[in-house]
């Protein structure tokens, strides 16, 4: 993975008001900690940080007071409405150190005809060197027939990565496609099970119709 450099500044003001002021200046409040060091409160450049964190498990080089520190984003707090990062927790890492991260699952290939491919697990947890974190894993479903499931243990991992997710976790499920006839059959069964309710509704509807008809005066009565 390519190192991404962010130039940070120390901060000594805290609280919601201070955080809002930082964000109005197009910066992001953050805290950096790990390896037994005291937490360091910093601000990061807003635009550059948002671009960097679009990459999953981006390895960041934080430059603070002329010193460089490698870090991974442990927690990213985002605004629920606006495309804005409100706060970032950074964990310090060292070259050669192994870290546990979640990496996305990508599916490629065409399964057998009349099948549906469902990704049951969107990401796998692996252990890898901090400077060699995989961008993701690829699962091939080429020619896979209905009824087959691919577990985490069957997913090929990049060199140097070790699986942390439970091996028997289902990652991809290939099932038979439901035909129009099967859908109609299932719908008919569901309607049959609810038949009593439908009959009651139909009877009630007929009663209402009869009542409405009786309440309408005949033409001759209306003239009288």
C-alpha positions in Angstrom: 0.0 0.0 0.0 1.2 3.5 -0.7 2.0 5.7 2.3 -0.2 8.7 2.5 1.3 11.8 4.2 -0.8 14.2 6.3 0.6 17.3 8.0 -0.9 17.6 11.4 -1.0 20.4 14.0 -1.2 20.0 17.8 -4.3 21.3 19.5 -5.0 22.2 23.1 -8.7 23.1 22.9 -11.4 20.5 23.3 -15.2 20.1 23.5 -18.0 20.5 20.9 -17.4 24.2 20.4 -13.7 23.8 19.7 -14.4 20.9 17.3 -17.0 22.9 15.4 -14.4 25.8 15.1 -11.8 23.3 13.8 -14.3 21.9 11.2 -15.3 25.4 10.1 -11.6 25.9 9.3 -11.8 22.9 7.0 -9.8 20.7 9.4 -10.6 17.5 11.3 -10.0 17.0 15.0 -8.2 13.7 15.8 -6.4 11.9 18.5 -3.3 9.6 18.0 -2.3 6.9 20.5 -0.7 3.5 20.9 2.5 1.7 22.0 2.2 3.0 25.5 2.4 6.7 24.5 0.1 9.4 25.9 -2.7 10.4 23.5 -1.8 13.2 21.2 -4.6 15.6 20.2 -4.1 17.0 16.7 -5.9 18.5 13.7 -5.7 17.1 10.2 -6.2 18.8 6.9 -9.9 18.2 6.0 -9.7 17.6 2.2 -6.5 15.5 2.2 -7.7 13.4 5.1 -11.1 12.6 3.5 -9.3 11.6 0.3 -6.8 9.4 2.2 -9.5 7.7 4.2 -11.5 6.6 1.2 -8.9 3.8 0.9 -9.7 1.0 3.3 -7.0 0.5 6.0 -5.0 3.4 4.6 -1.5 3.5 6.1 -1.0 7.2 7.0 2.3 9.0 7.6 1.4 11.8 10.2 3.9 14.6 10.2 3.8 16.5 13.5 6.4 19.1 14.5 8.8 17.7 11.9 8.5 14.1 13.2 6.9 11.3 11.2 4.6 8.7 12.7 2.9 5.8 10.9 -0.8 5.3 11.9 -4.0 3.6 11.0 -7.5 5.0 11.4 -9.1 2.9 14.1 -12.4 4.8 14.3 -13.9 7.4 11.9 -16.8 9.4 13.1 -18.9 10.8 10.2 -21.7 13.3 10.1 -25.0 11.3 9.7 -26.2 13.7 7.0 -23.4 15.7 5.5 -20.3 14.1 3.8 -18.1 15.3 6.6 -15.7 13.5 8.9 -16.2 14.8 12.5 -13.3 13.0 14.3 -10.7 10.4 13.7 -9.0 8.0 16.2 -5.5 7.0 14.9 -3.5 4.1 16.3 0.3 4.2 16.0 1.9 1.3 14.2 5.5 0.4 13.5 7.2 -1.1 10.4 7.2 -4.9 10.7 4.5 -4.9 13.3 1.4 -7.1 12.6 -2.1 -5.6 12.9 -5.6 -7.0 12.7 -7.8 -5.4 10.1 -11.0 -6.0 8.1 -10.5 -6.3 4.4 -13.3 -6.3 1.8 -14.5 -9.3 -0.1 -14.7 -9.0 -3.9 -16.5 -11.6 -6.1 -15.6 -12.4 -9.6 -16.7 -14.9 -12.3 -20.0 -16.3 -13.5 -21.7 -19.0 -11.5 -23.7 -21.8 -13.2 -26.9 -20.8 -15.0 -30.1 -20.3 -13.0 -28.2 -19.5 -9.8 -28.1 -16.5 -7.4 -24.8 -15.5 -5.8 -25.1 -13.9 -2.3 -22.2 -12.4 -0.4 -22.9 -13.4 3.2 -19.7 -11.8 4.6 -18.7 -8.5 3.2 -15.2 -8.4 4.9 -12.8 -10.8 6.4 -10.6 -10.1 9.4 -7.0 -10.9 8.9 -3.6 -10.3 10.5 -1.0 -8.7 8.4 2.1 -6.5 8.6 1.1 -2.8 9.0 3.1 -1.8 6.0 1.7 -4.7 3.8 -2.1 -4.6 4.5 -4.0 -6.3 1.6 -6.5 -4.1 -0.1 -9.0 -7.0 -0.2 -9.6 -10.6 -1.2 -11.1 -12.1 -4.3 -13.5 -15.0 -4.4 -14.2 -16.7 -7.7 -17.6 -18.2 -8.3 -16.8 -19.2 -11.9 -19.0 -22.2 -12.8 -20.1 -22.8 -9.2 -23.3 -24.7 -9.0 -26.4 -24.1 -6.9 -26.1 -25.4 -3.3 -22.4 -24.6 -2.9 -21.1 -22.4 -0.1 -17.6 -20.9 0.1 -16.3 -20.5 3.6 -13.6 -18.2 5.0 -11.1 -21.0 5.1 -11.5 -21.5 1.3 -10.8 -17.9 0.4 -7.2 -17.5 -0.9 -5.4 -14.9 1.2 -2.5 -12.6 0.0 1.0 -13.6 1.0 1.8 -12.7 4.6 -1.9 -12.5 5.7 -3.4 -14.8 8.3 -7.1 -15.4 8.7 -8.7 -14.3 12.0 -12.3 -14.7 11.0 -13.7 -18.1 12.0 -12.8 -20.6 9.2 -16.3 -22.0 8.9 -17.9 -18.6 8.4 -19.9 -18.6 5.1 -18.6 -15.9 2.8 -20.5 -16.7 -0.4 -23.6 -18.7 -0.9 -24.7 -19.9 -4.4 -28.4 -20.9 -4.5 -30.9 -21.9 -7.2 -32.8 -19.2 -8.9 -36.5 -19.2 -8.1 -38.6 -19.6 -11.3 -41.8 -17.8 -12.0 -43.7 -21.0 -11.6 -42.2 -21.5 -8.1 -43.1 -18.0 -7.1 -46.7 -18.5 -8.3 -46.8 -21.8 -6.4 -45.5 -20.2 -3.2 -48.0 -17.3 -3.6 -50.8 -19.8 -4.0 -49.8 -21.7 -0.9 -49.6 -18.4 1.1 -53.1 -17.4 -0.1 -54.4 -20.9 0.7 -53.1 -20.6 4.3 -54.8 -17.2 4.6 -58.0 -18.4 2.9 -60.2 -18.1 6.0 -59.2 -14.5 6.4 -59.8 -13.8 2.7 -63.2 -15.5 2.9 -64.1 -13.4 5.9 -63.1 -10.2 4.0 -65.0 -11.3 1.0 -68.1 -12.0 3.1 -67.8 -8.7 4.8 -67.4 -7.0 1.4 -70.5 -8.7 0.1 -72.4 -7.7 3.2 -71.4 -4.1 2.9 -72.3 -4.1 -0.8 -75.8 -5.5 0.0 -76.2 -3.0 2.8 -75.2 -0.1 0.5 -77.7 -1.4 -2.2 -80.5 -1.6 0.4 -79.8 2.0 1.6 -80.2 3.5 -1.9 -83.9 4.4 -2.5 -85.7 3.1 -5.5 -86.4 5.5 -8.3 -90.0 5.7 -7.5 -89.4 6.2 -3.8 -87.0 9.0 -4.5 -89.8 10.8 -6.6 -92.3 10.4 -3.7 
